[in-house]
Structure formats: structure tokens, C-alpha cells
């Protein structure tokens, strides 16, 4: 059974210390965890899913790690903003070309609005799986 040490770090996130096995885990805990910080030895299997999509949304209470849906929504919004950047750039070029030739720009304008509004979608999500499914493209 793989054990790790967890604690809430100075940024409010969860830090995980995985000892190499060279020292007893209690010795690693005494040596490597910041002074005055409460830490817990837990089974690695008790941590949230192994995928790291929402590691930044982990919270720890009395040695139990969970994923904050509110923090996961903010992480998703940031991801969507990054995903949409190149899409906006391509639409800006398409709009300029259409404008120069007098072509209809309504579809381009509608798509740009969809991209602007995409960061509102996480607010309606109630599960992490719903958040993972959101894509800008």
C-alpha cells in the first residue's frame, strides 16, 4: 500500500509528498513538511482520480482530500480562455477578409459571441465530468 503525506500549502492548495522509501514515512514527514503545518499520512489510493485535470482544485480537511467544484469551474474557465485564443485570431482574419470583400459576416460575428460566452458554461455544470467535456472548439 503506497502511502503519501498531504498538507495544505501556503497557497491554499494541497501538497502531496511521496517518499522514496529510503526513510520511514514518519521521518520524511518530520524532515520535509514545513514547521507548524499539519500534515497527514494517507493511502495514495484515497486521493481523487489519478488524472490531474483539477489538481489545483484539491482541498484537504482533516486528512481527506476532495475536489472543490467552485475551484474546478475557475480552472475550466481559464482552460477555455486559452483554447479560444487561436480561434479568435482566426475569426478576426476571416472577418477582415469578409469585410474587405463585402461578404456576409454574421456567422463570424455569431461564432465570436459564442466564444465570448463559453466561459459562462462552467457555471451551470454540476460535476467534474461535465466540466471536462467543455471545449472551445
MIDOKOL-367834 format. One record per residue (C-alpha): residue in three letters; x, y, z. Coordinates in steps of 0.02 Angstrom, whole numbers, plus 50000, padded with zeros to 5 digits. Last residue first. Layout:
<senus>
AlaXYZ
...
</senus>
This chain:
<senus>
Unk493215121348475
Unk493045129448646
Unk492835113048737
Unk491765108048886
Unk491775089348918
Unk492955090449068
Unk491745102049157
Unk490315089649138
Unk491435075949207
Unk491845086849358
Unk490005087749401
Unk488655101049425
Unk488965111949273
Unk487935127749251
Unk489365139549299
Unk490525130349180
Unk489545137249031
Unk489875155749065
Unk491645154648996
Unk490915149948827
Unk490045166848809
Unk491485175548719
Unk491715160448607
Unk489875160248561
Unk489985178948525
Unk491445175948407
Unk490435162348321
Unk488955173948297
Unk490055187748224
Unk490835175348103
Unk489125168848050
Unk488505186848025
Unk489985192347920
Unk489145191847749
Unk490365196147611
Unk490815214047565
Unk492525208947502
Unk493515218747632
Unk492285213947769
Unk492435195547728
Unk494325196347733
Unk494315206047898
Unk493055194047975
Unk494075178847923
Unk495645186547998
Unk494755190548161
Unk493995173048160
Unk495715165148151
Unk496325175648298
Unk494765171648399
Unk495045153048371
Unk496865154848424
Unk496305162348590
Unk494835150448620
Unk495825136348699
Unk496705147948822
Unk495065155648879
Unk494305138248892
Unk495705132549007
Unk495475147749119
Unk493605144449130
Unk493945126149171
Unk495105130849313
Unk493765142549380
Unk492465128649372
Unk493655116749462
Unk493855129649601
Unk491965130149627
Unk491835111149614
Unk493115109349754
Unk493945092249735
Unk494145081949892
Unk495615076750001
Unk495305069450173
Unk496695071850300
Unk495695082750419
Unk495085093750277
Unk496075094850116
Unk495585104149958
Unk496005099549779
Unk495535112149646
Unk497295114149578
Unk497345095349546
Unk495835097549432
Unk496355089749268
Unk497685078949353
Unk497035061749308
Unk497335049849453
Unk495605051949524
Unk495505059849698
Unk496675053849836
Unk496205038649942
Unk497265027149832
Unk498835036249891
Unk498495029750065
Unk498625043650192
Unk499925051150308
Unk499295068050366
Unk500075085150386
Unk499755100050500
Unk500975114050460
Unk501925121450607
Unk503625117750531
Unk503585114350346
Unk503475095850299
Unk505135088350242
Unk506045081550395
Unk504645076350513
Unk503575069250372
Unk505085060650296
Unk505455052650464
Unk503635047050480
Unk503715039450307
Unk505175028350357
Unk506715033050256
Unk507365026550089
Unk505585022850035
Unk505535036249904
Unk504275046849999
Unk502805054249903
Unk502425071749968
Unk500755078549911
Unk500345096949926
Unk498545102749932
Unk498105120449885
Unk497825135349999
Unk499325144849929
Unk500365141750086
Unk500135122950069
Unk498785111850142
Unk499565095250188
Unk499735077750120
Unk500995063950154
Unk500965048650045
Unk500695030050073
Unk500815016449944
Unk500005000050000
</senus>
